[in-house]
Amino acid sequence: MAPISFARGAPSPECLDPELLSDCARVALDRDGRTILAYGTGGGYGPLRELLGERHGVDPGRVFLTTGGLQGFVFYVAAQLARRPGRVLVEGPTYDRPLKLLGWQGVEVVPLEMDGEGLDPDALEAELARGGDVSFLYTIPTFQNPSGRTLGEERRRRVAELCRAHELDVLEDDPYGLVRYEGTAPASLHALEGGEHVTFTSSFSKTVAPGLRVGWFVVPEALRAGYDDRAVSTYISPPLLPQAIVHELFARGGFEPNLDRVRGILGAQRDAMLAALEEGFAGRATWSRPEGGYFLWVDLDGVSSADLLERATEAGVTFVRGSDFFPGGQDGANAARFAFSFEPPERIAAGVRILAGLLD
């Protein structure tokens, strides 16, 4: 049997629809080929920027299309550290790729305590009360990577209030918010705060296809010019064809039906993992129960996730150690991130059975 991956934060191959996107590409090229095959503006394909500006209630000039979310993160960090140097606040745990990028910049990264409801606003307020320069807060408030936790509406309002009171800049990363299987979506921090200090970012990697590499940022007016300059100086023009494909998917009314299909596939995979954990891990671990997204967080009772991973890899199952999601690996020794997004339900059940056997 091929190795079972609970490490890959990627959509199941069943989520991808090559025929649909191929037809979108053909129509986009037929309609607007001379535009999308040429150089464009640094901010990306105009019609898609207009569509996203409408959805967020902002001027399209504040929407910047990026090659995935991480490229925009690099732009944001460079612009933000230049205008407001200081330490960066993150959730503990948080997405490991930004931790690496911030480490390369030599930035002091401060993890803030989380619980089952996400970031603790009291921890944020206490850190701000320490004084000193804070550059920004990086947060993934909905179906967080790696924990799967979602920040509740009341806490979101509190964070927005702290943001206004302390003039704290916030980068709200929301690639998973639309991948919801149950429950009601809370308002974004960007909407609650008004977009003066909160930059919103998301991606079509989880809702359409990661290979298109189309992400977007909604930036405050103060960052607008800097983003445009950095984009043009970095790559002259972004790839317009994949952006036009996404726009055509919306134009033909295909985005929501495709998203519903993706939700159905991934929701079944989440249910399979929760059921398998209940059967094999009950009494030996606790785990998050996300209403959407790709991941859940497992706290192992007195078991080193690094040791378990070593034995699991030999047995044909992979996951990611919890310590990878803390600055310097300073916490999470007995925790792990399990991704349910990639493997089908039967392989999820088999993989969890293998891990449960290793715990025995």
CORGI-V583493 format. One record per backbone hydrogen bond with DSSP energy under -0.5 kcal/mol. CO is the residue of the C=O (numbers start at 1). NH is the residue of the N-H. If there is no record, write none. Layout:
BEGIN
CO_NH / CO_NH
END
This chain:
BEGIN
3_5 / 4_6 / 4_318 / 6_339 / 7_9 / 8_10 / 12_15 / 13_16 / 17_21 / 18_22 / 19_23 / 20_24 / 21_25 / 22_26 / 23_27 / 24_28 / 25_29 / 26_30 / 27_31 / 28_32 / 29_33 / 32_35 / 32_36 / 33_37 / 35_38 / 41_44 / 41_238 / 43_65 / 45_48 / 45_49 / 46_50 / 47_51 / 48_52 / 49_53 / 50_54 / 51_55 / 52_56 / 53_57 / 53_58 / 59_62 / 60_63 / 62_64 / 62_219 / 64_217 / 66_68 / 66_215 / 67_71 / 68_72 / 69_73 / 70_74 / 71_75 / 72_76 / 73_77 / 74_78 / 75_79 / 76_80 / 77_81 / 78_82 / 79_83 / 80_84 / 87_135 / 87_136 / 88_110 / 89_138 / 90_112 / 91_93 / 92_114 / 95_99 / 96_100 / 97_101 / 98_102 / 99_103 / 100_104 / 101_105 / 102_107 / 103_106 / 107_109 / 108_88 / 109_111 / 110_90 / 112_92 / 113_120 / 115_118 / 117_152 / 118_115 / 119_121 / 120_123 / 120_124 / 121_125 / 122_126 / 123_127 / 124_128 / 125_129 / 126_130 / 127_130 / 128_131 / 133_87 / 136_89 / 137_139 / 137_171 / 138_91 / 139_173 / 141_143 / 141_151 / 144_146 / 144_148 / 147_297 / 149_144 / 152_156 / 153_157 / 154_158 / 155_159 / 156_160 / 157_161 / 158_162 / 159_163 / 160_164 / 161_165 / 162_166 / 163_167 / 163_168 / 164_167 / 169_137 / 170_172 / 170_199 / 171_139 / 171_173 / 172_174 / 172_201 / 176_179 / 178_180 / 179_293 / 188_192 / 189_193 / 190_194 / 190_195 / 197_170 / 197_199 / 199_172 / 200_218 / 201_174 / 202_216 / 204_208 / 204_209 / 209_212 / 210_213 / 213_68 / 213_215 / 214_204 / 215_66 / 216_202 / 217_64 / 217_219 / 218_200 / 220_223 / 220_224 / 221_224 / 221_225 / 223_227 / 224_228 / 225_229 / 226_230 / 227_231 / 228_232 / 229_233 / 230_234 / 231_235 / 232_236 / 235_237 / 238_240 / 239_243 / 240_244 / 241_245 / 242_246 / 243_247 / 244_248 / 245_249 / 246_250 / 247_251 / 248_252 / 249_254 / 249_255 / 250_253 / 254_258 / 255_259 / 256_260 / 257_261 / 258_262 / 259_263 / 260_264 / 261_265 / 262_266 / 263_267 / 264_268 / 265_269 / 266_270 / 267_271 / 268_272 / 269_273 / 270_274 / 271_275 / 272_276 / 273_277 / 274_278 / 275_279 / 276_280 / 277_281 / 277_282 / 281_284 / 281_285 / 284_301 / 285_283 / 286_299 / 291_181 / 291_182 / 294_340 / 294_341 / 296_338 / 297_288 / 297_299 / 298_300 / 298_336 / 299_286 / 300_302 / 300_303 / 304_308 / 305_309 / 306_310 / 307_311 / 308_312 / 309_313 / 310_314 / 311_315 / 312_316 / 312_317 / 313_316 / 316_4 / 318_6 / 320_337 / 321_324 / 322_325 / 323_326 / 325_93 / 325_94 / 326_329 / 327_330 / 332_323 / 332_335 / 333_305 / 333_306 / 334_300 / 335_322 / 336_298 / 336_338 / 337_320 / 337_339 / 338_296 / 338_340 / 341_12 / 344_347 / 344_348 / 345_349 / 346_350 / 347_351 / 348_352 / 349_353 / 350_354 / 351_355 / 352_356 / 353_357 / 354_358 / 355_359 / 356_360
END
